[in-house]
Amino acid sequence: NFDTSSKFIFVTFHRRENQDHNILLFLKLIKNISARFFELNIILPLHLNPKVKKILTKELSNIINVYLISHQSYIKSLYLIKKSQFVVSDSGGIQEEVPSFKKKIIVLRKFSERLEGVKLKIAFLLNLDEDRIIKKIKILLNDEKGKSLIKNPYGDGNAAYKIMQFFDRL
């Protein structure tokens, strides 16, 4: 169990291209983050792939500030994003979610189809570059002012309402 009122980052790692050699780099990264930022909890839902789940559990379950949790529903994931300091993920969808909660994201990929967030300095494409990620974490942990300036480049959350208005005018 973890306390969502404590300082934590929400971490996901699930893309197929990251499940082979890159998982070793990911494990090293998480161990390094947990050691360098001991006051920061790391919340990591376990991937449904049994092979990935097994290695994550084996390598990370004994680290005191790493919380391996079961795979989360969409709503629970949104709650964790909202309560987190920021997000670290290889997910494309999460890149679109974080700005709605005034959060930033370190993207564990070389490329992204969602460059709007990168251009607005909400998303940071750092792949699995440990040095750059550690530097960015230090910055993000001290970026209270920057959070309030975040605007969502992917929409304002009112699409359904706007669609209804459009059809009401027909």
GROMACS elastic network, one bead per residue, 0.5 to 0.9 nm:
[ bonds ]
;  ai    aj funct       b0    kb
    1    67     6  0.76273   500
    1    69     6  0.85372   500
    2     5     6  0.88629   500
    2     6     6  0.81785   500
    2    41     6  0.83689   500
    2    43     6  0.83167   500
    2    67     6  0.71495   500
    3     6     6  0.55983   500
    3     7     6  0.86543   500
    3     8     6  0.89261   500
    4     7     6  0.75041   500
    4     8     6  0.74755   500
    4    80     6  0.77325   500
    4    83     6  0.64019   500
    4    84     6  0.77414   500
    5     8     6  0.84817   500
    5    83     6  0.73762   500
    5    84     6  0.88577   500
    6    40     6  0.79921   500
    6    41     6  0.76275   500
    6    83     6  0.89289   500
    6    84     6  0.87477   500
    7    39     6  0.74256   500
    7    40     6  0.54206   500
    7    41     6  0.62298   500
    7    42     6  0.88277   500
    7    83     6  0.86037   500
    7    84     6  0.69400   500
    7    85     6  0.64334   500
    8    39     6  0.86062   500
    8    40     6  0.52290   500
    8    42     6  0.55311   500
    8    43     6  0.67744   500
    8    83     6  0.80156   500
    8    84     6  0.53442   500
    8    85     6  0.58654   500
    8    86     6  0.78967   500
    9    40     6  0.72552   500
    9    41     6  0.64195   500
    9    42     6  0.51778   500
    9    43     6  0.61537   500
    9    44     6  0.86220   500
    9    80     6  0.86231   500
    9    81     6  0.82028   500
    9    83     6  0.86679   500
    9    84     6  0.50821   500
    9    85     6  0.54953   500
    9    86     6  0.54573   500
    9    87     6  0.55991   500
    9    88     6  0.71339   500
   10    41     6  0.87484   500
   10    42     6  0.62797   500
   10    43     6  0.50146   500
   10    44     6  0.63328   500
   10    45     6  0.85474   500
   10    77     6  0.87202   500
   10    80     6  0.65419   500
   10    81     6  0.62919   500
   10    83     6  0.87566   500
   10    84     6  0.59616   500
   10    85     6  0.79502   500
   10    86     6  0.67541   500
   10    88     6  0.62999   500
   10    89     6  0.80262   500
   11    42     6  0.68440   500
   11    43     6  0.59789   500
   11    44     6  0.50140   500
   11    45     6  0.74356   500
   11    86     6  0.89409   500
   11    87     6  0.58786   500
   11    89     6  0.54666   500
   11    90     6  0.87836   500
   12    43     6  0.85074   500
   12    44     6  0.59554   500
   12    45     6  0.65145   500
   12    46     6  0.82190   500
   12    47     6  0.82906   500
   12    87     6  0.82099   500
   12    88     6  0.65773   500
   12    90     6  0.66633   500
   12    91     6  0.71939   500
   13    18     6  0.75295   500
   13    19     6  0.84822   500
   13    23     6  0.85889   500
   13    26     6  0.82335   500
   13    44     6  0.83002   500
   13    45     6  0.85895   500
   13    46     6  0.86517   500
   13    47     6  0.75307   500
   13    88     6  0.83986   500
   13    89     6  0.57050   500
   13    90     6  0.55406   500
   13    91     6  0.72171   500
   13   108     6  0.80235   500
   14    17     6  0.85401   500
   14    18     6  0.69137   500
   14    19     6  0.71596   500
   14    46     6  0.89692   500
   14    47     6  0.63140   500
   14    48     6  0.88204   500
   14    49     6  0.87699   500
   14    52     6  0.85971   500
   14    89     6  0.83743   500
   14    90     6  0.68343   500
   14    91     6  0.72507   500
   15    18     6  0.53998   500
   15    19     6  0.68229   500
   15    90     6  0.65010   500
   15    91     6  0.70483   500
   16    19     6  0.53869   500
   16    20     6  0.80770   500
   17    20     6  0.69846   500
   17    21     6  0.88481   500
   17    22     6  0.78077   500
   18    21     6  0.70930   500
   18    23     6  0.59160   500
   18    26     6  0.85006   500
   18    90     6  0.84092   500
   18   109     6  0.87941   500
   19    22     6  0.62035   500
   19    23     6  0.53628   500
   19    24     6  0.87932   500
   19    51     6  0.88350   500
   19    52     6  0.68279   500
   20    23     6  0.57368   500
   20    24     6  0.77736   500
   20    52     6  0.89372   500
   21    24     6  0.57955   500
   21    25     6  0.72256   500
   22    25     6  0.50556   500
   22    26     6  0.61227   500
   22    27     6  0.86427   500
   22   128     6  0.78334   500
   23    27     6  0.60994   500
   23    28     6  0.85837   500
   23    52     6  0.81322   500
   23    55     6  0.86820   500
   23    56     6  0.86915   500
   24    27     6  0.51351   500
   24    28     6  0.62944   500
   24    29     6  0.85842   500
   25    28     6  0.51483   500
   25    29     6  0.61159   500
   25    30     6  0.87358   500
   25   128     6  0.66900   500
   25   129     6  0.88057   500
   25   130     6  0.84963   500
   26    30     6  0.62087   500
   26    31     6  0.86101   500
   26   108     6  0.88512   500
   26   128     6  0.67312   500
   26   130     6  0.89417   500
   27    30     6  0.52273   500
   27    31     6  0.61926   500
   27    32     6  0.85720   500
   27    55     6  0.89224   500
   27    56     6  0.74053   500
   27    59     6  0.71900   500
   27    60     6  0.75870   500
   28    31     6  0.51986   500
   28    32     6  0.61495   500
   28    33     6  0.86599   500
   28   130     6  0.85546   500
   29    32     6  0.51150   500
   29    33     6  0.61321   500
   29    34     6  0.85813   500
   29   128     6  0.75289   500
   29   129     6  0.85107   500
   29   130     6  0.59763   500
   29   133     6  0.86110   500
   29   134     6  0.88279   500
   30    33     6  0.50761   500
   30    34     6  0.60576   500
   30    35     6  0.85625   500
   30    42     6  0.82413   500
   30    60     6  0.81946   500
   30    66     6  0.83446   500
   31    34     6  0.52002   500
   31    35     6  0.62432   500
   31    36     6  0.86819   500
   31    59     6  0.88386   500
   31    60     6  0.74926   500
   31    63     6  0.79331   500
   31    66     6  0.86837   500
   32    35     6  0.51715   500
   32    36     6  0.60611   500
   32    37     6  0.83522   500
   32   130     6  0.83457   500
   32   134     6  0.85311   500
   33    36     6  0.52281   500
   33    37     6  0.57426   500
   33    38     6  0.78732   500
   33    40     6  0.86992   500
   33    42     6  0.86082   500
   33   130     6  0.89015   500
   33   133     6  0.89183   500
   33   134     6  0.70119   500
   33   137     6  0.87023   500
   34    37     6  0.54042   500
   34    38     6  0.54429   500
   34    39     6  0.83996   500
   34    40     6  0.72486   500
   34    41     6  0.74672   500
   34    42     6  0.72483   500
   34    63     6  0.77160   500
   34    64     6  0.84758   500
   34    65     6  0.63663   500
   34    66     6  0.69397   500
   35    38     6  0.54145   500
   35    65     6  0.87546   500
   36    39     6  0.87790   500
   36   134     6  0.84675   500
   37    40     6  0.54348   500
   37    41     6  0.82621   500
   37   138     6  0.88815   500
   38    41     6  0.73458   500
   38    64     6  0.87866   500
   38    65     6  0.67296   500
   39    65     6  0.77643   500
   40    65     6  0.69310   500
   40    66     6  0.89385   500
   41    64     6  0.85038   500
   41    66     6  0.59229   500
   41    67     6  0.73129   500
   42    65     6  0.61214   500
   42    67     6  0.59822   500
   42    68     6  0.83565   500
   43    65     6  0.85012   500
   43    66     6  0.61916   500
   43    68     6  0.63318   500
   43    69     6  0.71651   500
   43    80     6  0.84865   500
   43    84     6  0.89558   500
   44    47     6  0.89172   500
   44    66     6  0.73134   500
   44    67     6  0.60312   500
   44    68     6  0.50042   500
   44    69     6  0.60872   500
   44    70     6  0.84647   500
   44    71     6  0.88291   500
   45    67     6  0.81140   500
   45    68     6  0.56728   500
   45    70     6  0.53008   500
   45    71     6  0.50279   500
   45    72     6  0.66049   500
   46    49     6  0.85308   500
   46    52     6  0.79660   500
   46    53     6  0.56386   500
   46    56     6  0.73954   500
   46    57     6  0.80588   500
   46    68     6  0.61435   500
   46    69     6  0.58991   500
   46    70     6  0.54098   500
   46    71     6  0.54359   500
   46    72     6  0.86547   500
   47    50     6  0.75992   500
   47    51     6  0.89593   500
   47    52     6  0.63114   500
   47    53     6  0.55073   500
   47    56     6  0.86568   500
   47    70     6  0.79804   500
   47    71     6  0.62916   500
   48    51     6  0.86926   500
   48    52     6  0.76214   500
   48    53     6  0.65677   500
   48    70     6  0.86293   500
   48    71     6  0.67887   500
   49    52     6  0.54066   500
   49    53     6  0.60331   500
   49    54     6  0.85672   500
   50    54     6  0.59361   500
   50    55     6  0.86854   500
   51    54     6  0.52311   500
   51    55     6  0.64872   500
   51    56     6  0.87473   500
   52    55     6  0.53954   500
   52    56     6  0.61465   500
   52    57     6  0.85007   500
   53    56     6  0.52711   500
   53    57     6  0.60255   500
   53    58     6  0.84926   500
   54    57     6  0.52321   500
   54    58     6  0.60483   500
   54    59     6  0.85825   500
   55    58     6  0.50341   500
   55    59     6  0.59903   500
   55    60     6  0.82533   500
   56    59     6  0.53291   500
   56    60     6  0.56719   500
   56    61     6  0.74543   500
   56    68     6  0.82056   500
   57    60     6  0.54908   500
   57    61     6  0.51104   500
   57    62     6  0.85470   500
   57    68     6  0.73210   500
   58    61     6  0.62233   500
   58    62     6  0.82626   500
   59    62     6  0.75855   500
   59    63     6  0.86108   500
   60    63     6  0.56960   500
   60    66     6  0.68741   500
   60    67     6  0.84543   500
   60    68     6  0.77234   500
   61    64     6  0.80090   500
   61    66     6  0.71380   500
   61    67     6  0.74284   500
   61    68     6  0.67113   500
   62    65     6  0.89482   500
   62    66     6  0.80168   500
   63    66     6  0.54716   500
   63    67     6  0.81110   500
   64    67     6  0.77198   500
   69    72     6  0.79766   500
   72    75     6  0.79798   500
   72    76     6  0.58215   500
   72    77     6  0.58005   500
   73    76     6  0.52313   500
   73    77     6  0.60860   500
   73    78     6  0.86444   500
   74    77     6  0.50956   500
   74    78     6  0.62626   500
   74    79     6  0.87432   500
   75    78     6  0.51159   500
   75    79     6  0.63261   500
   75    80     6  0.87868   500
   76    80     6  0.62879   500
   76    81     6  0.86489   500
   77    80     6  0.50939   500
   77    81     6  0.61939   500
   77    82     6  0.86045   500
   78    81     6  0.50067   500
   78    82     6  0.61297   500
   78    83     6  0.86920   500
   78    94     6  0.88403   500
   78    97     6  0.76827   500
   78    98     6  0.85046   500
   78   101     6  0.86930   500
   79    82     6  0.50550   500
   79    83     6  0.62690   500
   79    84     6  0.85896   500
   80    83     6  0.51661   500
   80    84     6  0.59381   500
   81    84     6  0.52421   500
   81    85     6  0.81780   500
   81    86     6  0.72529   500
   81    87     6  0.67819   500
   81    94     6  0.87170   500
   81    97     6  0.82365   500
   81    98     6  0.67264   500
   81   101     6  0.73183   500
   81   103     6  0.76861   500
   82    85     6  0.82957   500
   82    86     6  0.86218   500
   82    98     6  0.78267   500
   82   100     6  0.87023   500
   82   101     6  0.54461   500
   82   102     6  0.80674   500
   82   103     6  0.75335   500
   83    86     6  0.85964   500
   83   101     6  0.87696   500
   84    87     6  0.69545   500
   84   103     6  0.80318   500
   85   103     6  0.72234   500
   85   104     6  0.83588   500
   85   140     6  0.80312   500
   85   141     6  0.71069   500
   86    98     6  0.82131   500
   86   103     6  0.54505   500
   86   104     6  0.53198   500
   86   105     6  0.59183   500
   86   106     6  0.80378   500
   86   137     6  0.88306   500
   86   140     6  0.74482   500
   86   141     6  0.82578   500
   87    94     6  0.85806   500
   87    95     6  0.89544   500
   87    98     6  0.76638   500
   87   103     6  0.73589   500
   87   104     6  0.63781   500
   87   106     6  0.62787   500
   87   107     6  0.83736   500
   88    91     6  0.89546   500
   88   104     6  0.87176   500
   88   105     6  0.55598   500
   88   107     6  0.60508   500
   88   108     6  0.70501   500
   89    92     6  0.84304   500
   89    94     6  0.75564   500
   89    95     6  0.82018   500
   89   105     6  0.71422   500
   89   106     6  0.64077   500
   89   107     6  0.52572   500
   89   108     6  0.56113   500
   89   109     6  0.84051   500
   90    94     6  0.83763   500
   90    95     6  0.86216   500
   90   106     6  0.83480   500
   90   107     6  0.53906   500
   90   109     6  0.58111   500
   90   127     6  0.82681   500
   91    94     6  0.54363   500
   91    95     6  0.65992   500
   91   107     6  0.75686   500
   91   108     6  0.81696   500
   91   109     6  0.86960   500
   92    95     6  0.53001   500
   92    96     6  0.70807   500
   92   107     6  0.86647   500
   92   112     6  0.72649   500
   92   113     6  0.76863   500
   92   114     6  0.73619   500
   93    96     6  0.53621   500
   93    97     6  0.65921   500
   94    98     6  0.61775   500
   94   105     6  0.84644   500
   95    98     6  0.58591   500
   95    99     6  0.77551   500
   95   104     6  0.84915   500
   95   105     6  0.67877   500
   95   106     6  0.89906   500
   95   107     6  0.78331   500
   95   114     6  0.73356   500
   95   117     6  0.74352   500
   95   122     6  0.87131   500
   95   123     6  0.69575   500
   96    99     6  0.66930   500
   96   100     6  0.79259   500
   96   114     6  0.77111   500
   96   117     6  0.79399   500
   96   152     6  0.79771   500
   96   153     6  0.82809   500
   96   154     6  0.63277   500
   96   155     6  0.89882   500
   97   100     6  0.57547   500
   97   101     6  0.73424   500
   97   103     6  0.87938   500
   97   152     6  0.85947   500
   97   154     6  0.86207   500
   98   101     6  0.54344   500
   98   102     6  0.65009   500
   98   103     6  0.50516   500
   98   104     6  0.62031   500
   98   105     6  0.69893   500
   98   122     6  0.83893   500
   98   123     6  0.89376   500
   98   152     6  0.83122   500
   99   103     6  0.54028   500
   99   104     6  0.67297   500
   99   105     6  0.88125   500
   99   117     6  0.82060   500
   99   122     6  0.71538   500
   99   150     6  0.63494   500
   99   151     6  0.63349   500
   99   153     6  0.77694   500
   99   154     6  0.83607   500
  100   103     6  0.74825   500
  100   150     6  0.84057   500
  100   151     6  0.75805   500
  100   152     6  0.58331   500
  100   154     6  0.89026   500
  100   155     6  0.86548   500
  100   156     6  0.78099   500
  100   157     6  0.80636   500
  101   104     6  0.88404   500
  101   150     6  0.87558   500
  101   152     6  0.88757   500
  102   122     6  0.89249   500
  102   146     6  0.89326   500
  102   147     6  0.54145   500
  102   148     6  0.65210   500
  102   149     6  0.78333   500
  102   150     6  0.54594   500
  102   151     6  0.74007   500
  102   152     6  0.81626   500
  103   122     6  0.74121   500
  103   147     6  0.62165   500
  103   148     6  0.89786   500
  103   150     6  0.74752   500
  104   117     6  0.88767   500
  104   121     6  0.80507   500
  104   123     6  0.59030   500
  104   124     6  0.81793   500
  104   140     6  0.79623   500
  104   147     6  0.75973   500
  104   150     6  0.83450   500
  105   122     6  0.63423   500
  105   124     6  0.63400   500
  105   125     6  0.87757   500
  106   109     6  0.89938   500
  106   122     6  0.85385   500
  106   123     6  0.58725   500
  106   125     6  0.64112   500
  106   126     6  0.66477   500
  106   127     6  0.84819   500
  106   133     6  0.73849   500
  106   136     6  0.79751   500
  106   137     6  0.84352   500
  107   110     6  0.82122   500
  107   111     6  0.88510   500
  107   112     6  0.83942   500
  107   123     6  0.64830   500
  107   124     6  0.56121   500
  107   126     6  0.59414   500
  107   127     6  0.63758   500
  107   128     6  0.86683   500
  108   111     6  0.89945   500
  108   124     6  0.85773   500
  108   125     6  0.65662   500
  108   126     6  0.58116   500
  108   128     6  0.55623   500
  108   129     6  0.83789   500
  109   112     6  0.70398   500
  109   125     6  0.60930   500
  109   126     6  0.64559   500
  109   128     6  0.70920   500
  110   125     6  0.61716   500
  110   126     6  0.66805   500
  110   128     6  0.83874   500
  111   114     6  0.88241   500
  111   115     6  0.88019   500
  111   125     6  0.68647   500
  111   127     6  0.81151   500
  112   115     6  0.63030   500
  112   118     6  0.86943   500
  112   125     6  0.75975   500
  113   116     6  0.87745   500
  114   117     6  0.63263   500
  114   118     6  0.73852   500
  114   123     6  0.88459   500
  114   154     6  0.89168   500
  115   119     6  0.60991   500
  115   120     6  0.85933   500
  115   123     6  0.82749   500
  116   119     6  0.51914   500
  116   120     6  0.63139   500
  116   121     6  0.86898   500
  116   122     6  0.86295   500
  116   123     6  0.85263   500
  116   153     6  0.61563   500
  116   154     6  0.77888   500
  117   120     6  0.51308   500
  117   121     6  0.61249   500
  117   122     6  0.50390   500
  117   123     6  0.50169   500
  117   124     6  0.81020   500
  117   152     6  0.80471   500
  117   153     6  0.67024   500
  117   154     6  0.84123   500
  118   121     6  0.50373   500
  118   122     6  0.59456   500
  118   124     6  0.58516   500
  118   125     6  0.72310   500
  119   122     6  0.77017   500
  119   123     6  0.79977   500
  120   123     6  0.76095   500
  120   150     6  0.82985   500
  120   151     6  0.85140   500
  120   153     6  0.81773   500
  121   124     6  0.66769   500
  121   150     6  0.89410   500
  122   150     6  0.71927   500
  122   151     6  0.88273   500
  122   152     6  0.89790   500
  124   127     6  0.88807   500
  124   136     6  0.85123   500
  126   129     6  0.58340   500
  126   130     6  0.83896   500
  126   132     6  0.67139   500
  126   133     6  0.64703   500
  127   130     6  0.85920   500
  127   133     6  0.85512   500
  128   131     6  0.89584   500
  128   132     6  0.86504   500
  128   133     6  0.76082   500
  129   132     6  0.55998   500
  129   133     6  0.61286   500
  129   134     6  0.87130   500
  130   133     6  0.50728   500
  130   134     6  0.60833   500
  130   135     6  0.86128   500
  131   134     6  0.52810   500
  131   135     6  0.63151   500
  131   136     6  0.86694   500
  132   135     6  0.51572   500
  132   136     6  0.61351   500
  132   137     6  0.86441   500
  133   136     6  0.50297   500
  133   137     6  0.60989   500
  133   138     6  0.87082   500
  134   137     6  0.51277   500
  134   138     6  0.64339   500
  134   139     6  0.88577   500
  135   138     6  0.52981   500
  135   139     6  0.65501   500
  135   140     6  0.88512   500
  136   139     6  0.50670   500
  136   140     6  0.60856   500
  136   141     6  0.85861   500
  137   140     6  0.50359   500
  137   141     6  0.60337   500
  137   142     6  0.87333   500
  138   141     6  0.54207   500
  138   142     6  0.68070   500
  139   142     6  0.54863   500
  139   143     6  0.63344   500
  140   143     6  0.50154   500
  140   144     6  0.80973   500
  140   146     6  0.86598   500
  141   144     6  0.77799   500
  142   145     6  0.85717   500
  143   146     6  0.52861   500
  143   147     6  0.66897   500
  144   147     6  0.55335   500
  144   148     6  0.72804   500
  145   148     6  0.57280   500
  145   149     6  0.71691   500
  146   149     6  0.54180   500
  146   150     6  0.69736   500
  147   150     6  0.56232   500
  148   151     6  0.85625   500
  151   154     6  0.89624   500
  151   156     6  0.87217   500
  152   155     6  0.59301   500
  152   156     6  0.66359   500
  153   156     6  0.81242   500
  154   157     6  0.87874   500
  155   158     6  0.76130   500
  155   159     6  0.76709   500
  156   159     6  0.74504   500
  157   160     6  0.80066   500
  157   161     6  0.88553   500
  158   161     6  0.53543   500
  158   162     6  0.62248   500
  158   163     6  0.87010   500
  159   162     6  0.51089   500
  159   163     6  0.61210   500
  159   164     6  0.86239   500
  160   163     6  0.51374   500
  160   164     6  0.62278   500
  160   165     6  0.86812   500
  161   164     6  0.51308   500
  161   165     6  0.62537   500
  161   166     6  0.86878   500
  162   165     6  0.50533   500
  162   166     6  0.61861   500
  162   167     6  0.87825   500
  163   166     6  0.50508   500
  163   167     6  0.63786   500
  163   168     6  0.86358   500
  164   167     6  0.52645   500
  164   168     6  0.61258   500
  164   169     6  0.87965   500
  165   168     6  0.50208   500
  165   169     6  0.64357   500
  166   169     6  0.54070   500
  166   170     6  0.69207   500
  167   170     6  0.52579   500
